[in-house]
C-alpha cells in the first residue's frame, strides 16, 4: 500500500488549523503529521518531520510565510509549499512563489480545491495563478533579470519543448502523458532533464521560462499554471 501524503499545517488561528486537519485526515491518502502556530515552529517541525507538503498561512507571527518558506525549503528541499492567503493579489504571495512555494490558495477555497493542490504539489507539480505568473515575468523584466539562461531553449529537444509548453498551460504529468501518448514515468524523467537543461528547480520556474520565451501563452489553457 502506498504511504499517505504527509502534511504539515501552519496557521496562527487554531480553528483554521483544526479545520484544515479534519479535511485532510478524512482522505485515505493524506495524513496530517504536524501543526504549527507560527513560522518558526513550522520550520522546526518541517526539519523534524520531513513532510511531503507544507500548507502555510502567508501572515504568520515570528516568521511570516515568505521567510518560513525560504528557511524550511533550505532544510527540507523535497517539501512542496502551498501558501494560504486572504488576497489574490497579495504582494507577499508573489515573494513566496519566488522563494520556492509551488502553489497558493485563497482561504475561502473549497475543500476539493485544497485537496487537488495538495495532491498536485506532492507529485512535484505546481499550481500558479496566471496573474501571479504575469507579475513574476514583469518583475524579472523590470530587474532585467532572466531566471534561466537565454539559450536554454536551444538545449531542448522538440519533444521536451512540447512537454514544457503543456506544463506552462497548467497540465499535470498525467494529462501530459495522455496528450502526448507517453507514460507518466517518461514524463517525469523528461521533466528532470528539462530542469537540468534550463537550470531551474521546479515546474513554476520552468513554466515561467516557457511563457517568457514565447513557447506558450497564459491564454492557451483555461486552468491556472
One Martini backbone bead per residue (centre of mass of N, CA, C, O) as a GRO file, in nm:
protein
  225
    1UNK     BB    1   0.096   0.036   0.023
    2UNK     BB    2   0.069   0.359  -0.012
    3UNK     BB    3   0.174   0.621   0.130
    4UNK     BB    4   0.086   0.895   0.265
    5UNK     BB    5   0.050   1.225   0.265
    6UNK     BB    6   0.256   1.450   0.430
    7UNK     BB    7   0.134   1.702   0.661
    8UNK     BB    8   0.186   2.054   0.718
    9UNK     BB    9   0.030   2.293   0.940
   10UNK     BB   10   0.027   2.664   0.911
   11UNK     BB   11  -0.142   2.858   1.168
   12UNK     BB   12  -0.253   3.110   1.400
   13UNK     BB   13  -0.531   2.956   1.373
   14UNK     BB   14  -0.683   2.698   1.522
   15UNK     BB   15  -0.939   2.663   1.350
   16UNK     BB   16  -0.795   2.633   1.081
   17UNK     BB   17  -0.615   2.393   1.148
   18UNK     BB   18  -0.847   2.199   1.224
   19UNK     BB   19  -1.003   2.213   0.958
   20UNK     BB   20  -0.774   2.115   0.770
   21UNK     BB   21  -0.723   1.848   0.918
   22UNK     BB   22  -1.001   1.721   0.874
   23UNK     BB   23  -0.995   1.722   0.568
   24UNK     BB   24  -0.732   1.552   0.533
   25UNK     BB   25  -0.793   1.300   0.731
   26UNK     BB   26  -1.045   1.202   0.548
   27UNK     BB   27  -0.815   1.105   0.369
   28UNK     BB   28  -0.645   0.814   0.279
   29UNK     BB   29  -0.385   0.985   0.129
   30UNK     BB   30  -0.384   1.168   0.400
   31UNK     BB   31  -0.149   1.314   0.653
   32UNK     BB   32  -0.132   1.472   0.954
   33UNK     BB   33   0.185   1.543   1.135
   34UNK     BB   34   0.142   1.869   1.177
   35UNK     BB   35   0.143   2.176   1.382
   36UNK     BB   36   0.148   2.545   1.346
   37UNK     BB   37   0.153   2.891   1.488
   38UNK     BB   38   0.436   2.948   1.345
   39UNK     BB   39   0.709   2.983   1.142
   40UNK     BB   40   0.926   2.861   1.329
   41UNK     BB   41   0.780   2.599   1.397
   42UNK     BB   42   0.751   2.503   1.108
   43UNK     BB   43   1.054   2.466   1.055
   44UNK     BB   44   1.111   2.268   1.282
   45UNK     BB   45   0.903   2.047   1.195
   46UNK     BB   46   1.005   2.001   0.910
   47UNK     BB   47   1.287   1.894   0.994
   48UNK     BB   48   1.166   1.660   1.173
   49UNK     BB   49   0.922   1.534   0.971
   50UNK     BB   50   0.937   1.546   0.661
   51UNK     BB   51   0.732   1.661   0.467
   52UNK     BB   52   0.569   1.681   0.161
   53UNK     BB   53   0.365   1.907   0.277
   54UNK     BB   54   0.314   2.269   0.314
   55UNK     BB   55   0.068   2.456   0.489
   56UNK     BB   56   0.083   2.822   0.469
   57UNK     BB   57   0.054   3.115   0.604
   58UNK     BB   58   0.146   3.435   0.516
   59UNK     BB   59   0.038   3.535   0.810
   60UNK     BB   60   0.296   3.520   1.046
   61UNK     BB   61   0.450   3.477   1.325
   62UNK     BB   62   0.794   3.564   1.350
   63UNK     BB   63   0.746   3.406   1.070
   64UNK     BB   64   0.666   3.441   0.770
   65UNK     BB   65   0.584   3.282   0.482
   66UNK     BB   66   0.841   3.364   0.331
   67UNK     BB   67   1.057   3.298   0.542
   68UNK     BB   68   0.967   3.006   0.592
   69UNK     BB   69   0.999   2.900   0.307
   70UNK     BB   70   1.301   2.952   0.279
   71UNK     BB   71   1.395   2.786   0.529
   72UNK     BB   72   1.252   2.504   0.489
   73UNK     BB   73   1.381   2.453   0.201
   74UNK     BB   74   1.671   2.440   0.307
   75UNK     BB   75   1.603   2.183   0.493
   76UNK     BB   76   1.342   2.083   0.286
   77UNK     BB   77   1.355   2.050  -0.051
   78UNK     BB   78   1.112   1.826  -0.093
   79UNK     BB   79   0.910   2.022  -0.019
   80UNK     BB   80   0.578   2.139  -0.057
   81UNK     BB   81   0.447   2.467  -0.097
   82UNK     BB   82   0.148   2.614   0.045
   83UNK     BB   83  -0.022   2.911   0.013
   84UNK     BB   84  -0.203   3.120   0.232
   85UNK     BB   85  -0.472   3.358   0.148
   86UNK     BB   86  -0.690   3.644   0.128
   87UNK     BB   87  -0.526   3.753  -0.134
   88UNK     BB   88  -0.460   3.742  -0.468
   89UNK     BB   89  -0.257   4.023  -0.467
   90UNK     BB   90  -0.043   3.943  -0.278
   91UNK     BB   91   0.284   4.028  -0.253
   92UNK     BB   92   0.374   3.783  -0.075
   93UNK     BB   93   0.308   3.566  -0.279
   94UNK     BB   94   0.517   3.644  -0.486
   95UNK     BB   95   0.758   3.601  -0.291
   96UNK     BB   96   0.700   3.300  -0.228
   97UNK     BB   97   0.736   3.193  -0.512
   98UNK     BB   98   1.031   3.289  -0.533
   99UNK     BB   99   1.113   3.107  -0.274
  100UNK     BB  100   0.940   2.811  -0.373
  101UNK     BB  101   0.656   2.799  -0.403
  102UNK     BB  102   0.397   2.596  -0.573
  103UNK     BB  103   0.146   2.734  -0.419
  104UNK     BB  104  -0.185   2.894  -0.402
  105UNK     BB  105  -0.448   2.987  -0.162
  106UNK     BB  106  -0.745   3.069  -0.077
  107UNK     BB  107  -0.929   3.067   0.219
  108UNK     BB  108  -1.208   3.020   0.038
  109UNK     BB  109  -1.150   2.756  -0.049
  110UNK     BB  110  -1.230   2.457  -0.124
  111UNK     BB  111  -1.164   2.133  -0.047
  112UNK     BB  112  -1.102   2.033  -0.336
  113UNK     BB  113  -0.883   2.241  -0.400
  114UNK     BB  114  -0.693   2.162  -0.175
  115UNK     BB  115  -0.655   1.860  -0.252
  116UNK     BB  116  -0.546   1.906  -0.535
  117UNK     BB  117  -0.297   2.067  -0.450
  118UNK     BB  118  -0.165   1.857  -0.270
  119UNK     BB  119  -0.135   1.633  -0.486
  120UNK     BB  120   0.028   1.797  -0.689
  121UNK     BB  121   0.267   1.880  -0.505
  122UNK     BB  122   0.348   1.585  -0.424
  123UNK     BB  123   0.430   1.542  -0.746
  124UNK     BB  124   0.583   1.827  -0.827
  125UNK     BB  125   0.377   2.032  -0.879
  126UNK     BB  126   0.188   2.323  -0.997
  127UNK     BB  127  -0.002   2.621  -0.865
  128UNK     BB  128  -0.053   2.899  -1.090
  129UNK     BB  129  -0.157   3.197  -1.128
  130UNK     BB  130  -0.155   3.408  -1.397
  131UNK     BB  131  -0.114   3.674  -1.238
  132UNK     BB  132   0.149   3.583  -1.103
  133UNK     BB  133   0.308   3.522  -1.358
  134UNK     BB  134   0.304   3.808  -1.470
  135UNK     BB  135   0.444   3.947  -1.229
  136UNK     BB  136   0.706   3.790  -1.251
  137UNK     BB  137   0.782   3.879  -1.537
  138UNK     BB  138   0.783   4.183  -1.475
  139UNK     BB  139   1.007   4.169  -1.262
  140UNK     BB  140   1.228   4.054  -1.438
  141UNK     BB  141   1.216   4.284  -1.643
  142UNK     BB  142   1.274   4.520  -1.450
  143UNK     BB  143   1.555   4.375  -1.354
  144UNK     BB  144   1.692   4.236  -1.590
  145UNK     BB  145   1.605   3.924  -1.520
  146UNK     BB  146   1.690   3.588  -1.582
  147UNK     BB  147   1.626   3.274  -1.445
  148UNK     BB  148   1.753   3.186  -1.722
  149UNK     BB  149   1.902   3.101  -1.989
  150UNK     BB  150   1.880   3.217  -2.314
  151UNK     BB  151   1.974   2.915  -2.447
  152UNK     BB  152   1.789   2.684  -2.334
  153UNK     BB  153   1.599   2.608  -2.576
  154UNK     BB  154   1.834   2.479  -2.755
  155UNK     BB  155   1.856   2.219  -2.555
  156UNK     BB  156   1.583   2.130  -2.655
  157UNK     BB  157   1.378   1.919  -2.759
  158UNK     BB  158   1.085   1.889  -2.913
  159UNK     BB  159   0.952   1.721  -2.687
  160UNK     BB  160   1.037   1.906  -2.451
  161UNK     BB  161   0.880   2.151  -2.556
  162UNK     BB  162   0.604   2.021  -2.538
  163UNK     BB  163   0.608   1.973  -2.235
  164UNK     BB  164   0.660   2.266  -2.146
  165UNK     BB  165   0.404   2.385  -2.272
  166UNK     BB  166   0.204   2.215  -2.094
  167UNK     BB  167   0.299   2.317  -1.824
  168UNK     BB  168   0.223   2.621  -1.885
  169UNK     BB  169  -0.093   2.523  -1.920
  170UNK     BB  170  -0.140   2.329  -1.643
  171UNK     BB  171  -0.038   2.046  -1.670
  172UNK     BB  172  -0.006   1.737  -1.573
  173UNK     BB  173   0.144   1.438  -1.610
  174UNK     BB  174  -0.110   1.284  -1.697
  175UNK     BB  175  -0.205   1.479  -1.920
  176UNK     BB  176   0.056   1.470  -2.086
  177UNK     BB  177   0.060   1.165  -2.143
  178UNK     BB  178  -0.209   1.165  -2.298
  179UNK     BB  179  -0.138   1.377  -2.516
  180UNK     BB  180   0.154   1.221  -2.606
  181UNK     BB  181   0.172   0.904  -2.547
  182UNK     BB  182   0.302   0.880  -2.256
  183UNK     BB  183   0.443   0.801  -1.982
  184UNK     BB  184   0.479   0.918  -1.666
  185UNK     BB  185   0.774   0.836  -1.634
  186UNK     BB  186   0.873   0.984  -1.884
  187UNK     BB  187   0.787   1.265  -1.794
  188UNK     BB  188   0.956   1.278  -1.538
  189UNK     BB  189   1.228   1.240  -1.679
  190UNK     BB  190   1.203   1.486  -1.869
  191UNK     BB  191   1.176   1.700  -1.646
  192UNK     BB  192   1.457   1.663  -1.530
  193UNK     BB  193   1.604   1.747  -1.789
  194UNK     BB  194   1.480   2.027  -1.818
  195UNK     BB  195   1.584   2.145  -1.556
  196UNK     BB  196   1.884   2.110  -1.624
  197UNK     BB  197   1.890   2.278  -1.892
  198UNK     BB  198   1.752   2.546  -1.744
  199UNK     BB  199   1.826   2.587  -1.444
  200UNK     BB  200   1.592   2.465  -1.263
  201UNK     BB  201   1.373   2.358  -0.976
  202UNK     BB  202   1.079   2.395  -1.111
  203UNK     BB  203   0.770   2.434  -1.264
  204UNK     BB  204   0.742   2.734  -1.235
  205UNK     BB  205   1.009   2.815  -1.372
  206UNK     BB  206   0.952   2.661  -1.635
  207UNK     BB  207   0.691   2.811  -1.710
  208UNK     BB  208   0.816   3.095  -1.719
  209UNK     BB  209   1.006   3.035  -1.945
  210UNK     BB  210   0.795   2.969  -2.162
  211UNK     BB  211   0.654   3.245  -2.149
  212UNK     BB  212   0.900   3.430  -2.200
  213UNK     BB  213   0.982   3.264  -2.482
  214UNK     BB  214   0.697   3.185  -2.635
  215UNK     BB  215   0.596   2.873  -2.596
  216UNK     BB  216   0.364   3.020  -2.431
  217UNK     BB  217   0.032   3.103  -2.312
  218UNK     BB  218  -0.203   3.196  -2.079
  219UNK     BB  219  -0.449   3.144  -2.307
  220UNK     BB  220  -0.412   2.828  -2.382
  221UNK     BB  221  -0.544   2.784  -2.092
  222UNK     BB  222  -0.792   2.777  -1.840
  223UNK     BB  223  -0.586   2.704  -1.644
  224UNK     BB  224  -0.371   2.724  -1.418
  225UNK     BB  225  -0.026   2.700  -1.373
   0.00000   0.00000   0.00000
